[in-house]
């Protein structure tokens, strides 16, 4: 199968507790992995950003400790604080997963838990 390197994005809003951050980070990443039919060997890196009000747990730690569809211990993870923007959404965790994906399958970005407002063009109607 022909594959290309691609970046798949997502975001979630979370309460600032270790439990909620872990649940929401894992839910978001699992949904990206499943919707895009990724395998562990496809992943190159996962980059998270958080707004300044997310302080209870680093999303990379949350992903490593949480329930994921496969082991992410060999994946390079990185986190940074998002720049502050007037009127920006609070308690936001964003992700960009860099992975090898089939050239012939459209990528699916995932915005959940209220983060859909960031990219309504990516949200499918039910």
Buried (B, 14 or more C-beta within 10 A) or exposed (E): EEEEEBBBBBBBBBBBEEEBBBBBBBBBBBBBBEBBEBEBEBBEEBBBBBBEEBEBBBBBBBBBEBEBBEEBEEBEBEBEEBEEEEEEBEBBBBBBBBBBBBEEEEBBBBBBBBBBEBBEEBBEEE
